[in-house]
């Protein structure tokens, strides 16, 4: 494994760990909102529902990112990392620096 691949693996694993930690921390925010009208006013319930919806959307994005990271780690293990899944050309090093989970070259991504 090259130094660049080792660096990419370490970054991907750090990103994965951070996303998993964020997911665990936000678990309560995604929980079912209690709609007890005696203890919470209408606006507070609406705020709670909006907060829950935002937390759920963030969780969906985290799960998508985790899938991308897992796929990149698999490509590293298989020796396919750094090559576009569409055209097979090498993905620019700068693109992989910015997004180590990138699966497509810039041309195919457009």
N, CA, C and O atoms as CSV, one atom per row, in Angstrom:
chain,resi,resn,atom,element,x,y,z
A,1,UNK,N,N,0.849,-1.177,0.000
A,1,UNK,CA,C,0.000,0.000,0.000
A,1,UNK,C,C,0.892,1.237,0.000
A,1,UNK,O,O,1.853,1.322,0.765
A,2,UNK,N,N,0.568,2.187,-0.859
A,2,UNK,CA,C,1.366,3.405,-0.964
A,2,UNK,C,C,1.065,4.342,0.210
A,2,UNK,O,O,0.090,4.158,0.938
A,3,UNK,N,N,1.924,5.347,0.372
A,3,UNK,CA,C,1.699,6.334,1.433
A,3,UNK,C,C,0.378,7.069,1.231
A,3,UNK,O,O,-0.350,7.327,2.190
A,4,UNK,N,N,0.071,7.408,-0.029
A,4,UNK,CA,C,-1.181,8.109,-0.325
A,4,UNK,C,C,-2.382,7.241,0.053
A,4,UNK,O,O,-3.363,7.741,0.603
A,5,UNK,N,N,-2.304,5.957,-0.239
A,5,UNK,CA,C,-3.412,5.056,0.112
A,5,UNK,C,C,-3.531,4.900,1.622
A,5,UNK,O,O,-4.638,4.835,2.156
A,6,UNK,N,N,-2.403,4.841,2.307
A,6,UNK,CA,C,-2.430,4.732,3.769
A,6,UNK,C,C,-3.024,5.996,4.386
A,6,UNK,O,O,-3.806,5.923,5.334
A,7,UNK,N,N,-2.652,7.150,3.845
A,7,UNK,CA,C,-3.210,8.412,4.309
A,7,UNK,C,C,-4.716,8.446,4.062
A,7,UNK,O,O,-5.484,8.859,4.931
A,8,UNK,N,N,-5.130,8.012,2.882
A,8,UNK,CA,C,-6.561,7.978,2.557
A,8,UNK,C,C,-7.301,7.049,3.512
A,8,UNK,O,O,-8.377,7.392,4.003
A,9,UNK,N,N,-6.737,5.884,3.777
A,9,UNK,CA,C,-7.379,4.930,4.693
A,9,UNK,C,C,-7.551,5.566,6.071
A,9,UNK,O,O,-8.619,5.467,6.676
A,10,UNK,N,N,-6.502,6.215,6.564
A,10,UNK,CA,C,-6.579,6.841,7.891
A,10,UNK,C,C,-7.628,7.945,7.925
A,10,UNK,O,O,-8.374,8.058,8.898
A,11,UNK,N,N,-7.694,8.756,6.879
A,11,UNK,CA,C,-8.705,9.815,6.816
A,11,UNK,C,C,-10.105,9.220,6.757
A,11,UNK,O,O,-11.012,9.697,7.439
A,12,UNK,N,N,-10.288,8.178,5.945
A,12,UNK,CA,C,-11.597,7.543,5.825
A,12,UNK,C,C,-12.039,6.947,7.164
A,12,UNK,O,O,-13.195,7.091,7.560
A,13,UNK,N,N,-11.120,6.284,7.853
A,13,UNK,CA,C,-11.460,5.694,9.141
A,13,UNK,C,C,-11.793,6.766,10.175
A,13,UNK,O,O,-12.692,6.580,10.995
A,14,UNK,N,N,-11.070,7.890,10.139
A,14,UNK,CA,C,-11.365,8.993,11.058
A,14,UNK,C,C,-12.734,9.594,10.749
A,14,UNK,O,O,-13.503,9.898,11.662
A,15,UNK,N,N,-13.037,9.763,9.465
A,15,UNK,CA,C,-14.350,10.284,9.064
A,15,UNK,C,C,-15.456,9.338,9.521
A,15,UNK,O,O,-16.487,9.781,10.028
A,16,UNK,N,N,-15.243,8.057,9.344
A,16,UNK,CA,C,-16.237,7.051,9.739
A,16,UNK,C,C,-16.479,7.114,11.250
A,16,UNK,O,O,-17.623,7.086,11.705
A,17,UNK,N,N,-15.401,7.197,12.012
A,17,UNK,CA,C,-15.522,7.248,13.464
A,17,UNK,C,C,-16.275,8.502,13.907
A,17,UNK,O,O,-17.107,8.442,14.812
A,18,UNK,N,N,-15.981,9.634,13.271
A,18,UNK,CA,C,-16.658,10.883,13.606
A,18,UNK,C,C,-18.149,10.810,13.281
A,18,UNK,O,O,-18.979,11.248,14.079
A,19,UNK,N,N,-18.493,10.262,12.123
A,19,UNK,CA,C,-19.901,10.144,11.743
A,19,UNK,C,C,-20.657,9.215,12.686
A,19,UNK,O,O,-21.798,9.493,13.054
A,20,UNK,N,N,-20.026,8.122,13.072
A,20,UNK,CA,C,-20.677,7.188,14.002
A,20,UNK,C,C,-20.891,7.841,15.366
A,20,UNK,O,O,-21.921,7.624,16.005
A,21,UNK,N,N,-19.913,8.648,15.817
A,21,UNK,CA,C,-20.054,9.340,17.097
A,21,UNK,C,C,-21.176,10.375,17.027
A,21,UNK,O,O,-21.969,10.491,17.961
A,22,UNK,N,N,-21.248,11.126,15.927
A,22,UNK,CA,C,-22.326,12.107,15.759
A,22,UNK,C,C,-23.686,11.424,15.733
A,22,UNK,O,O,-24.654,11.930,16.301
A,23,UNK,N,N,-23.755,10.291,15.081
A,23,UNK,CA,C,-25.006,9.547,15.005
A,23,UNK,C,C,-25.461,9.109,16.400
A,23,UNK,O,O,-26.640,9.196,16.744
A,24,UNK,N,N,-24.513,8.645,17.174
A,24,UNK,CA,C,-24.838,8.191,18.531
A,24,UNK,C,C,-25.295,9.368,19.398
A,24,UNK,O,O,-26.241,9.237,20.176
A,25,UNK,N,N,-24.622,10.516,19.264
A,25,UNK,CA,C,-24.971,11.681,20.072
A,25,UNK,C,C,-26.347,12.239,19.714
A,25,UNK,O,O,-27.041,12.770,20.582
A,26,UNK,N,N,-26.745,12.127,18.464
A,26,UNK,CA,C,-28.009,12.739,18.038
A,26,UNK,C,C,-29.192,11.781,18.136
A,26,UNK,O,O,-30.290,12.103,17.682
A,27,UNK,N,N,-28.980,10.634,18.710
A,27,UNK,CA,C,-30.048,9.636,18.791
A,27,UNK,C,C,-31.286,10.184,19.496
A,27,UNK,O,O,-32.410,9.930,19.062
A,28,UNK,N,N,-31.091,10.919,20.560
A,28,UNK,CA,C,-32.224,11.467,21.306
A,28,UNK,C,C,-33.016,12.488,20.504
A,28,UNK,O,O,-34.238,12.568,20.633
A,29,UNK,N,N,-32.330,13.265,19.678
A,29,UNK,CA,C,-33.002,14.290,18.881
A,29,UNK,C,C,-33.883,13.680,17.793
A,29,UNK,O,O,-34.817,14.319,17.310
A,30,UNK,N,N,-33.579,12.443,17.412
A,30,UNK,CA,C,-34.364,11.776,16.372
A,30,UNK,C,C,-35.531,10.975,16.946
A,30,UNK,O,O,-36.341,10.435,16.193
A,31,UNK,N,N,-35.619,10.896,18.261
A,31,UNK,CA,C,-36.651,10.091,18.907
A,31,UNK,C,C,-38.034,10.686,18.658
A,31,UNK,O,O,-38.168,11.845,18.267
A,32,UNK,N,N,-39.035,9.886,18.889
A,32,UNK,CA,C,-40.423,10.313,18.716
A,32,UNK,C,C,-40.722,11.488,19.629
A,32,UNK,O,O,-40.367,11.487,20.807
A,33,UNK,N,N,-41.379,12.487,19.067
A,33,UNK,CA,C,-41.733,13.685,19.824
A,33,UNK,C,C,-43.046,13.435,20.555
A,33,UNK,O,O,-44.039,13.014,19.962
A,34,UNK,N,N,-43.025,13.703,21.854
A,34,UNK,CA,C,-44.248,13.592,22.660
A,34,UNK,C,C,-45.128,14.801,22.378
A,34,UNK,O,O,-44.651,15.935,22.418
A,35,UNK,N,N,-46.381,14.578,22.100
A,35,UNK,CA,C,-47.312,15.664,21.790
A,35,UNK,C,C,-48.333,15.860,22.900
A,35,UNK,O,O,-49.534,15.938,22.643
A,36,UNK,N,N,-47.856,15.939,24.122
A,36,UNK,CA,C,-48.717,16.163,25.278
A,36,UNK,C,C,-49.117,17.636,25.313
A,36,UNK,O,O,-48.287,18.497,25.605
A,37,UNK,N,N,-50.375,17.928,25.018
A,37,UNK,CA,C,-50.833,19.312,24.918
A,37,UNK,C,C,-50.912,20.007,26.272
A,37,UNK,O,O,-50.986,21.234,26.327
A,38,UNK,N,N,-50.898,19.267,27.337
A,38,UNK,CA,C,-50.971,19.879,28.657
A,38,UNK,C,C,-49.631,20.486,29.072
A,38,UNK,O,O,-49.595,21.517,29.743
A,39,UNK,N,N,-48.524,19.843,28.670
A,39,UNK,CA,C,-47.220,20.300,29.155
A,39,UNK,C,C,-46.446,21.130,28.138
A,39,UNK,O,O,-45.486,21.808,28.507
A,40,UNK,N,N,-46.840,21.093,26.872
A,40,UNK,CA,C,-46.090,21.795,25.837
A,40,UNK,C,C,-47.059,22.578,24.970
A,40,UNK,O,O,-48.090,22.051,24.554
A,41,UNK,N,N,-46.737,23.818,24.699
A,41,UNK,CA,C,-47.583,24.645,23.847
A,41,UNK,C,C,-47.439,24.247,22.386
A,41,UNK,O,O,-46.558,23.470,22.019
A,42,UNK,N,N,-48.330,24.802,21.555
A,42,UNK,CA,C,-48.363,24.461,20.130
A,42,UNK,C,C,-47.049,24.807,19.443
A,42,UNK,O,O,-46.528,23.996,18.678
A,43,UNK,N,N,-46.500,25.997,19.698
A,43,UNK,CA,C,-45.251,26.396,19.057
A,43,UNK,C,C,-44.077,25.528,19.508
A,43,UNK,O,O,-43.194,25.203,18.714
A,44,UNK,N,N,-44.074,25.165,20.757
A,44,UNK,CA,C,-43.009,24.286,21.262
A,44,UNK,C,C,-43.070,22.919,20.591
A,44,UNK,O,O,-42.036,22.332,20.271
A,45,UNK,N,N,-44.284,22.413,20.381
A,45,UNK,CA,C,-44.436,21.120,19.700
A,45,UNK,C,C,-43.943,21.238,18.266
A,45,UNK,O,O,-43.271,20.342,17.754
A,46,UNK,N,N,-44.284,22.365,17.614
A,46,UNK,CA,C,-43.845,22.560,16.229
A,46,UNK,C,C,-42.319,22.649,16.169
A,46,UNK,O,O,-41.699,22.100,15.258
A,47,UNK,N,N,-41.723,23.332,17.128
A,47,UNK,CA,C,-40.259,23.411,17.193
A,47,UNK,C,C,-39.653,22.027,17.399
A,47,UNK,O,O,-38.649,21.673,16.780
A,48,UNK,N,N,-40.280,21.257,18.278
A,48,UNK,CA,C,-39.778,19.912,18.556
A,48,UNK,C,C,-39.878,19.027,17.311
A,48,UNK,O,O,-38.955,18.270,17.010
A,49,UNK,N,N,-40.997,19.123,16.588
A,49,UNK,CA,C,-41.157,18.335,15.369
A,49,UNK,C,C,-40.165,18.768,14.294
A,49,UNK,O,O,-39.611,17.936,13.576
A,50,UNK,N,N,-39.949,20.069,14.191
A,50,UNK,CA,C,-38.980,20.558,13.212
A,50,UNK,C,C,-37.574,20.096,13.579
A,50,UNK,O,O,-36.812,19.675,12.709
A,51,UNK,N,N,-37.230,20.173,14.856
A,51,UNK,CA,C,-35.919,19.698,15.307
A,51,UNK,C,C,-35.730,18.216,15.026
A,51,UNK,O,O,-34.654,17.782,14.616
A,52,UNK,N,N,-36.788,17.446,15.251
A,52,UNK,CA,C,-36.731,16.015,14.973
A,52,UNK,C,C,-36.525,15.759,13.484
A,52,UNK,O,O,-35.715,14.912,13.107
A,53,UNK,N,N,-37.247,16.479,12.643
A,53,UNK,CA,C,-37.116,16.299,11.191
A,53,UNK,C,C,-35.707,16.653,10.725
A,53,UNK,O,O,-35.137,15.966,9.877
A,54,UNK,N,N,-35.154,17.716,11.277
A,54,UNK,CA,C,-33.788,18.108,10.893
A,54,UNK,C,C,-32.781,17.056,11.355
A,54,UNK,O,O,-31.849,16.729,10.620
A,55,UNK,N,N,-32.956,16.528,12.555
A,55,UNK,CA,C,-32.051,15.493,13.065
A,55,UNK,C,C,-32.152,14.227,12.223
A,55,UNK,O,O,-31.140,13.572,11.972
A,56,UNK,N,N,-33.359,13.876,11.785
A,56,UNK,CA,C,-33.530,12.693,10.940
A,56,UNK,C,C,-32.885,12.896,9.576
A,56,UNK,O,O,-32.284,11.968,9.035
A,57,UNK,N,N,-33.001,14.093,9.015
A,57,UNK,CA,C,-32.364,14.379,7.723
A,57,UNK,C,C,-30.847,14.316,7.845
A,57,UNK,O,O,-30.170,13.800,6.956
A,58,UNK,N,N,-30.319,14.836,8.933
A,58,UNK,CA,C,-28.874,14.767,9.165
A,58,UNK,C,C,-28.421,13.314,9.290
A,58,UNK,O,O,-27.359,12.943,8.790
A,59,UNK,N,N,-29.215,12.513,9.946
A,59,UNK,CA,C,-28.871,11.094,10.108
A,59,UNK,C,C,-28.873,10.379,8.761
A,59,UNK,O,O,-28.002,9.550,8.498
A,60,UNK,N,N,-29.844,10.694,7.909
A,60,UNK,CA,C,-29.865,10.084,6.573
A,60,UNK,C,C,-28.605,10.452,5.794
A,60,UNK,O,O,-28.037,9.607,5.103
A,61,UNK,N,N,-28.165,11.705,5.900
A,61,UNK,CA,C,-26.950,12.137,5.216
A,61,UNK,C,C,-25.724,11.421,5.789
A,61,UNK,O,O,-24.837,11.008,5.041
A,62,UNK,N,N,-25.677,11.274,7.113
A,62,UNK,CA,C,-24.560,10.552,7.741
A,62,UNK,C,C,-24.513,9.110,7.247
A,62,UNK,O,O,-23.436,8.586,6.961
A,63,UNK,N,N,-25.672,8.469,7.146
A,63,UNK,CA,C,-25.708,7.074,6.668
A,63,UNK,C,C,-25.228,6.977,5.224
A,63,UNK,O,O,-24.522,6.034,4.867
A,64,UNK,N,N,-25.606,7.943,4.395
A,64,UNK,CA,C,-25.139,7.979,3.007
A,64,UNK,C,C,-23.625,8.131,2.970
A,64,UNK,O,O,-22.942,7.451,2.204
A,65,UNK,N,N,-23.107,9.027,3.802
A,65,UNK,CA,C,-21.658,9.238,3.865
A,65,UNK,C,C,-20.939,7.983,4.357
A,65,UNK,O,O,-19.863,7.647,3.864
A,66,UNK,N,N,-21.530,7.296,5.322
A,66,UNK,CA,C,-20.913,6.058,5.822
A,66,UNK,C,C,-20.863,4.986,4.736
A,66,UNK,O,O,-19.882,4.248,4.642
A,67,UNK,N,N,-21.895,4.895,3.926
A,67,UNK,CA,C,-21.903,3.933,2.819
A,67,UNK,C,C,-20.794,4.269,1.828
A,67,UNK,O,O,-20.091,3.378,1.351
A,68,UNK,N,N,-20.637,5.563,1.517
A,68,UNK,CA,C,-19.574,5.995,0.602
A,68,UNK,C,C,-18.192,5.669,1.169
A,68,UNK,O,O,-17.300,5.233,0.440
A,69,UNK,N,N,-18.022,5.885,2.482
A,69,UNK,CA,C,-16.737,5.607,3.135
A,69,UNK,C,C,-16.446,4.113,3.107
A,69,UNK,O,O,-15.328,3.703,2.794
A,70,UNK,N,N,-17.446,3.297,3.434
A,70,UNK,CA,C,-17.261,1.836,3.401
A,70,UNK,C,C,-16.879,1.372,1.998
A,70,UNK,O,O,-16.012,0.513,1.843
A,71,UNK,N,N,-17.524,1.937,0.977
A,71,UNK,CA,C,-17.215,1.571,-0.405
A,71,UNK,C,C,-15.777,1.961,-0.755
A,71,UNK,O,O,-15.076,1.214,-1.438
A,72,UNK,N,N,-15.342,3.129,-0.287
A,72,UNK,CA,C,-13.964,3.570,-0.559
A,72,UNK,C,C,-12.961,2.658,0.144
A,72,UNK,O,O,-11.918,2.327,-0.420
A,73,UNK,N,N,-13.275,2.251,1.377
A,73,UNK,CA,C,-12.385,1.330,2.094
A,73,UNK,C,C,-12.308,-0.017,1.378
A,73,UNK,O,O,-11.244,-0.634,1.321
A,74,UNK,N,N,-13.430,-0.468,0.834
A,74,UNK,CA,C,-13.429,-1.726,0.073
A,74,UNK,C,C,-12.576,-1.586,-1.189
A,74,UNK,O,O,-11.828,-2.497,-1.544
A,75,UNK,N,N,-12.695,-0.427,-1.869
A,75,UNK,CA,C,-11.863,-0.201,-3.059
A,75,UNK,C,C,-10.382,-0.188,-2.694
A,75,UNK,O,O,-9.547,-0.655,-3.468
A,76,UNK,N,N,-10.060,0.337,-1.534
A,76,UNK,CA,C,-8.669,0.315,-1.069
A,76,UNK,C,C,-8.200,-1.126,-0.874
A,76,UNK,O,O,-7.104,-1.492,-1.299
A,77,UNK,N,N,-9.037,-1.938,-0.231
A,77,UNK,CA,C,-8.693,-3.345,0.000
A,77,UNK,C,C,-8.556,-4.118,-1.305
A,77,UNK,O,O,-7.711,-5.005,-1.426
A,78,UNK,N,N,-9.396,-3.775,-2.283
A,78,UNK,CA,C,-9.397,-4.493,-3.563
A,78,UNK,C,C,-8.351,-3.971,-4.549
A,78,UNK,O,O,-8.142,-4.567,-5.606
A,79,UNK,N,N,-7.693,-2.855,-4.204
A,79,UNK,CA,C,-6.705,-2.278,-5.106
A,79,UNK,C,C,-7.304,-1.422,-6.207
A,79,UNK,O,O,-6.622,-1.097,-7.179
A,80,UNK,N,N,-8.572,-1.052,-6.066
A,80,UNK,CA,C,-9.261,-0.240,-7.074
A,80,UNK,C,C,-9.396,1.212,-6.660
A,80,UNK,O,O,-10.008,2.001,-7.380
A,81,UNK,N,N,-8.843,1.580,-5.524
A,81,UNK,CA,C,-9.003,2.942,-5.013
A,81,UNK,C,C,-8.290,3.939,-5.927
A,81,UNK,O,O,-7.174,3.703,-6.389
A,82,UNK,N,N,-8.971,5.056,-6.169
A,82,UNK,CA,C,-8.371,6.115,-6.968
A,82,UNK,C,C,-8.698,6.037,-8.442
A,82,UNK,O,O,-8.212,6.843,-9.235
A,83,UNK,N,N,-9.525,5.061,-8.816
A,83,UNK,CA,C,-9.933,4.921,-10.214
A,83,UNK,C,C,-11.437,5.114,-10.310
A,83,UNK,O,O,-12.196,4.606,-9.484
A,84,UNK,N,N,-11.852,5.847,-11.319
A,84,UNK,CA,C,-13.257,6.174,-11.532
A,84,UNK,C,C,-14.074,4.909,-11.787
A,84,UNK,O,O,-13.671,4.053,-12.574
A,85,UNK,N,N,-15.209,4.797,-11.126
A,85,UNK,CA,C,-16.080,3.638,-11.312
A,85,UNK,C,C,-16.786,3.653,-12.667
A,85,UNK,O,O,-17.214,2.607,-13.154
A,86,UNK,N,N,-16.909,4.828,-13.275
A,86,UNK,CA,C,-17.573,4.938,-14.579
A,86,UNK,C,C,-16.629,4.662,-15.742
A,86,UNK,O,O,-16.869,3.769,-16.554
A,87,UNK,N,N,-15.552,5.442,-15.811
A,87,UNK,CA,C,-14.678,5.368,-16.992
A,87,UNK,C,C,-13.379,4.610,-16.745
A,87,UNK,O,O,-12.686,4.257,-17.700
A,88,UNK,N,N,-13.039,4.354,-15.494
A,88,UNK,CA,C,-11.830,3.613,-15.172
A,88,UNK,C,C,-10.567,4.455,-15.136
A,88,UNK,O,O,-9.486,3.947,-14.836
A,89,UNK,N,N,-10.699,5.756,-15.443
A,89,UNK,CA,C,-9.533,6.647,-15.408
A,89,UNK,C,C,-9.165,6.964,-13.956
A,89,UNK,O,O,-9.980,6.824,-13.044
A,90,UNK,N,N,-7.934,7.387,-13.773
A,90,UNK,CA,C,-7.471,7.748,-12.437
A,90,UNK,C,C,-8.164,9.025,-11.966
A,90,UNK,O,O,-8.310,9.980,-12.729
A,91,UNK,N,N,-8.586,9.032,-10.708
A,91,UNK,CA,C,-9.198,10.219,-10.110
A,91,UNK,C,C,-8.066,11.131,-9.666
A,91,UNK,O,O,-7.085,10.669,-9.083
A,92,UNK,N,N,-8.197,12.424,-9.938
A,92,UNK,CA,C,-7.160,13.392,-9.595
A,92,UNK,C,C,-6.846,13.353,-8.096
A,92,UNK,O,O,-7.746,13.252,-7.262
A,93,UNK,N,N,-5.573,13.435,-7.778
A,93,UNK,CA,C,-5.128,13.386,-6.385
A,93,UNK,C,C,-5.754,14.511,-5.561
A,93,UNK,O,O,-6.111,14.303,-4.402
A,94,UNK,N,N,-5.888,15.686,-6.143
A,94,UNK,CA,C,-6.503,16.818,-5.422
A,94,UNK,C,C,-7.958,16.516,-5.075
A,94,UNK,O,O,-8.432,16.881,-3.999
A,95,UNK,N,N,-8.663,15.849,-5.987
A,95,UNK,CA,C,-10.063,15.476,-5.727
A,95,UNK,C,C,-10.127,14.502,-4.556
A,95,UNK,O,O,-11.002,14.614,-3.697
A,96,UNK,N,N,-9.208,13.555,-4.521
A,96,UNK,CA,C,-9.195,12.581,-3.428
A,96,UNK,C,C,-8.745,13.220,-2.117
A,96,UNK,O,O,-9.133,12.762,-1.043
A,97,UNK,N,N,-7.935,14.266,-2.195
A,97,UNK,CA,C,-7.558,14.993,-0.982
A,97,UNK,C,C,-8.779,15.658,-0.365
A,97,UNK,O,O,-8.968,15.636,0.851
A,98,UNK,N,N,-9.601,16.248,-1.220
A,98,UNK,CA,C,-10.797,16.946,-0.755
A,98,UNK,C,C,-11.846,15.948,-0.277
A,98,UNK,O,O,-12.452,16.137,0.778
A,99,UNK,N,N,-12.060,14.893,-1.046
A,99,UNK,CA,C,-13.059,13.878,-0.712
A,99,UNK,C,C,-12.453,12.494,-0.922
A,99,UNK,O,O,-12.513,11.956,-2.027
A,100,UNK,N,N,-11.871,11.913,0.123
A,100,UNK,CA,C,-11.230,10.605,-0.038
A,100,UNK,C,C,-12.203,9.482,-0.400
A,100,UNK,O,O,-11.774,8.394,-0.785
A,101,UNK,N,N,-13.502,9.736,-0.280
A,101,UNK,CA,C,-14.498,8.715,-0.625
A,101,UNK,C,C,-14.998,8.871,-2.058
A,101,UNK,O,O,-15.897,8.144,-2.480
A,102,UNK,N,N,-14.425,9.814,-2.814
A,102,UNK,CA,C,-14.872,10.058,-4.200
A,102,UNK,C,C,-14.723,8.795,-5.024
A,102,UNK,O,O,-13.676,8.147,-5.009
A,103,UNK,N,N,-15.787,8.452,-5.746
A,103,UNK,CA,C,-15.781,7.237,-6.572
A,103,UNK,C,C,-15.728,7.548,-8.059
A,103,UNK,O,O,-15.519,6.655,-8.880
A,104,UNK,N,N,-15.919,8.815,-8.405
A,104,UNK,CA,C,-15.953,9.215,-9.812
A,104,UNK,C,C,-14.950,10.323,-10.064
A,104,UNK,O,O,-14.698,11.157,-9.194
A,105,UNK,N,N,-14.383,10.326,-11.255
A,105,UNK,CA,C,-13.527,11.446,-11.672
A,105,UNK,C,C,-14.420,12.667,-11.855
A,105,UNK,O,O,-15.646,12.551,-11.882
A,106,UNK,N,N,-13.809,13.817,-11.978
A,106,UNK,CA,C,-14.594,15.045,-12.089
A,106,UNK,C,C,-15.456,15.059,-13.354
A,106,UNK,O,O,-16.567,15.588,-13.342
A,107,UNK,N,N,-14.952,14.485,-14.427
A,107,UNK,CA,C,-15.706,14.462,-15.686
A,107,UNK,C,C,-16.975,13.627,-15.537
A,107,UNK,O,O,-18.056,14.061,-15.936
A,108,UNK,N,N,-16.850,12.455,-14.976
A,108,UNK,CA,C,-18.018,11.567,-14.807
A,108,UNK,C,C,-18.961,12.078,-13.718
A,108,UNK,O,O,-20.168,11.841,-13.781
A,109,UNK,N,N,-18.420,12.770,-12.731
A,109,UNK,CA,C,-19.259,13.308,-11.647
A,109,UNK,C,C,-20.170,14.415,-12.175
A,109,UNK,O,O,-21.260,14.641,-11.648
A,110,UNK,N,N,-19.709,15.105,-13.226
A,110,UNK,CA,C,-20.543,16.165,-13.796
A,110,UNK,C,C,-21.614,15.542,-14.620
A,110,UNK,O,O,-22.438,16.249,-15.199
